[in-house]
Amino acid sequence: MKNRMEWNLIHIANMYRGITTVAIQENCTEARMAEILKLTGIATLVVSRDQIEQICKMKGSLKTLICVD
């Protein structure tokens, strides 16, 4: 997700709740993103609209997808 106000709000909310934020660069390849999801066991992912299709192709522990657009 690009630098935007929502990113800061999500990160602050995560810190308040004791949740670890894992940033994934926007230019990350699909293979690398799948590896990150697998290694971290991420259950919830916050993305922008242009990333939804790429994320939906992946398998893993992802249970919740939140779009901020």
Secondary structure, DSSP 4 states (H G I P E B T S, - for coil): --S-HHHHHHHHHHHHHTPPP----TT--HHHHHHHHHHHT--EEEE-GGGHHHHHT--SS--EEEE--
